[in-house]
Amino acid sequence: MRREASAPRPGWQRKLEELGFDYYILEGKGYWTEHACYAFGADEIDELEAATETLHGLCLKAVEHVVANKLWQRMRIPPSWGDYIELVWRRADPTICGRFDLAYDGKSPPKLLEYNADTPTALYEAAVVQWYWLKDVKPDADQFNSIHEKLIEAWRGILRRLPPEGLVHFARFDDQPEDFATSEYLRDTALQAGLAGKPIAVPQIGWNGRRFTDTDEMPIRVLSKLYPWEWMVREEFGVHVLTDTAAFLEPAWKMILSNKMLLPLLWEGFPGHPNLLAAFAAEHPDLGNAHVKKPIFGREGQNVTVVGPGLFDTAAGNYGAEGYVWQAYHPLPVFEGNHAVVGSWVIEGKPAGIGMREDERRITHNNSRFVPHYFEPGGSS
Amino acid sequence: MSRGIKLVLMGVAGAALLYSCSPGIGALPFIWFLPNPFFRGPAVSTPSPTPGESATKPAQSQRGGFGSTGGGLSGTS
């Protein structure tokens, strides 16, 4: 694994905009860069793929453990939601996607930092934008990326379980460029799979006393949402979810996986696993001399603190009211001053590809740069 | 009356009931009683309204019951 300098394509901004990727600058900083790329050996890609599959399997066991033992209070999930979560879990309500954030340097096994299992973004740039970069810049190389194909296949699976009209609503905040693009991309792949897709802004979701509705007063039967479950359960309409008159993507059992309490739960269930870091619900001697404190319900690196000898970084934010977890610190690899993290996509439960993010800081946040990657087929590190 | 004719008349009556409620497809009353599409229990098609439930189009929806948390954040990651 290495970081290589790369000449940007002539007119790269126009090429990105032609793909509808018009948020390559976020809050005045470059979000997409093609002045560099990450190069992997095929054996490293195999290792990432295997670790992703393994981790997802461990996570499913963790969900079963939580459901079977009704660990709702530990997960900071309202117990009144327990029966509903168990219902959709036992019914195997389908999942479309999630993204593991992994620390990986090509030398030691990938380590799970967190699972963005409910509302993952950076999907379009991973699935499509970096693929076009590869075709332009490294046409003879390959990329760990079958995200697009697997998304369409996942939607075909959804289509087979729906009535003939096959309509899915897609809820997001339209004024958030990355969310809008992610939701629209999901909708596009659903359309390619033969479904009908209708967008709706999150605040426009209606409740008519019997069903969730869209702005035309049509019932919402399947809702693909970019809005976190832990917020939904505490809002006015949350209680109506329990009527089970609509299906949700991601399903409510993903609330267990997008929850940082998952990390101590996994360590408790699989202590010493090579893809896990020691994690606890409180400070603990086994954390070693450096740790990362993360809010149980946190996003985009907010309220994360890294503490160790000669080591301190912290990010402000609005999370942490439900408490924190402590995870052993595992340094991200640093290339020319950039801390690199692997976002490994899981589509319909299967590894599907990666997207690389990097930042000068140890804490990856929502504006951390997206950098394309490639690997040489058959090549080893 | 033959069984076949009865079935045809029942079908016509059913259709008349559905379409008499409102002119728009969005008002088809049966759609309000469809279960979660991932529900795999015995009522896989069109369940009837339970006693006391009206088969007419429900009232105008309330909105804004989702989306109030976050203070400008969307909660994605």
Interface residues (C-beta under 8 A of the other chain):
Chain A: V88 R91 D93 P94 R99 N116 T119 P120 T121 R161 L162 P163 A171 R172 F173 Q176 E178 D179 T182 A201 V202 P203 Q204 I205 G206 W207 N208 G209 R210 R211 T213 D216 E217 M218 P219 R221 V222 L226 Y227 P228 W231 M232 R234 E235 E236 F237 G238 H240 D244 T245 A246 A247 S258 R299 E300 N318 N366
Chain B: G26 A27 I31 W32 F33 L34 P35 N36 P37 F38 F39 R40 K57 P58 A59 Q60 S61 Q62 R63 G64 G65 F66 G67 S68 T69 G70 G71 L73 S74 G75 T76 S77
